[in-house]
Amino acid sequence: MNIAVSSQEVIEREQKAMFQVYRRLPIAVRHASGCRITSIEGDSYLDFLSGIAVNALGHGHPRLVDAVVRQAKSFMHLSNVFYQEPQIELAELLVQHTGYARVFFSNSGTEAMEGALKLARRWGNMRGKTEIIGFMGGFHGRTYGALSIMAKPLYKDGMEPFLPNALILPFNDSEALRRAVHRKTCAIVLEFLQGEGGIVFAEPEFVNTILELQEQFEFLIIADEVQAGAGRTGKFFSFDHFLVKPDIVTMAKGIGGGLPLGAILAAEHLEDVWAKGMHGTTFGGNPVACAAGIVVMRELYGGVMRNAREVGCYLRTNMMILQQQFPAIIEEVRGCGLMAGLKLSVPAAPVVEELLKRFVIANATADTVIRLLPPLIVTRLEVDECTAALQDVCKHISTT
Ligand SMILES: Cc1ncc(COP(=O)(O)O)c(C=O)c1O
């Protein structure tokens, strides 16, 4: 591998060799540890993005790294032709902690969603139910099934056709949902806390409407917990903040702690919908990724989820104080636990750039929302550091 001497050199090489689809930060990384990322130039950044909600245990967590190395030395890939204990142990932990009956492992969030849609479609086809409903502001991945229940034109334009019998409705609009649901509705897919959509919670009244309609029309609820799940909101799932148990859950991101791992969890009544051979993957449930997942689960239930709750509360309080100081800039503090959003009255992208100049990494979502997704091991001191940087940026904006 070439050893680059500057971020600029790496940026130029990327521009020559790779599809230009990512809006990257202008940083090439040399090293990352805990909540810090160090650039090739030696600049140290505070990571309030966690690889977009992936590095739940931060970077280089010793027990995570140790488990990965040990598993890689033992066996790195066998295929799902074999029984592999890391997979089974992680599935057991998920079943035990969530009450779901069955687990299927994928490599990513979008693949988990494809599997969930296939499972729902097969369940629905046996009952004459064919329609799937998604919501505006929802994000489920970049594959065709996921895109078919998403609205944002940037992700879809010119790439038609998408799946038939897929409907996209406004989020949190109970009336629109009532008008759309009927006996052919097969499944409703939602993020109970929308991430890419701007850190927006489902309203309790909307969730009640979904449950009421489910009672009446018998469809499946699929919860996309890829971003908000795995302890990020201080509870294992974001829907744990409501009195609801979806039929199917998709997970990814945080559950692998940095390795590519996704999962579909299904309730007991769905355990026989798939027979052998009906779904599968070569890499899904990779033993190294599952070894990482086991450590993530143990750490989450060993105190990290409590940290997400407590430090999340502290972060929220800090953000609300900032909102009081800069009401003309910060319109609303959103989110829960360590999934926070600041709805701004100004575009978020320049604020992210200013934060970066102050060595704090966050990102912009839904144009005017600053999204903060620190590792779940983040400390109050690190939250203070991020708050100080944000305060400084707000001061800078107010005076320019
Ligand atoms: C809620 C949600 N679902 C699904 C996905 C897709 O996951 P992946 O990028 O691993 O395919 C994402 C990714 O950002 C997400 O935030």
The ligand as an SDF file (V2000), in Angstrom:
LIG
                    3D

 16 16  0  0  0  0  0  0  0  0999 V2000
  -32.3330    3.7740    8.9340 C   0  0  0  0  0  0  0  0  0  0  0  0
  -31.4180    3.1840    7.9070 C   0  0  0  0  0  0  0  0  0  0  0  0
  -31.7900    2.0650    7.2630 N   0  0  0  0  0  0  0  0  0  0  0  0
  -31.0050    1.4810    6.3390 C   0  0  0  0  0  0  0  0  0  0  0  0
  -29.7890    2.0280    6.0100 C   0  0  0  0  0  0  0  0  0  0  0  0
  -28.9250    1.3720    4.9740 C   0  0  0  0  0  0  0  0  0  0  0  0
  -27.8550    0.7270    5.5800 O   0  0  0  0  0  0  0  0  0  0  0  0
  -26.5630    0.3360    4.7340 P   0  0  0  0  0  0  0  0  0  0  0  0
  -25.9190    1.5940    4.3030 O   0  0  0  0  0  0  0  0  0  0  0  0
  -25.7540   -0.4920    5.6860 O   0  0  0  0  0  0  0  0  0  0  0  0
  -27.0570   -0.4790    3.5850 O   0  0  0  0  0  0  0  0  0  0  0  0
  -29.3620    3.1900    6.6600 C   0  0  0  0  0  0  0  0  0  0  0  0
  -28.0680    3.8100    6.3030 C   0  0  0  0  0  0  0  0  0  0  0  0
  -27.7920    4.9450    6.5760 O   0  0  0  0  0  0  0  0  0  0  0  0
  -30.1960    3.7810    7.6270 C   0  0  0  0  0  0  0  0  0  0  0  0
  -29.8390    4.9060    8.2690 O   0  0  0  0  0  0  0  0  0  0  0  0
  1  2  1  0
  2  3  1  0
  2 15  2  0
  3  4  2  0
  4  5  1  0
  5  6  1  0
  5 12  2  0
  6  7  1  0
  7  8  1  0
  8  9  2  0
  8 10  1  0
  8 11  1  0
 12 13  1  0
 12 15  1  0
 13 14  2  0
 15 16  1  0
M  END
$$$$
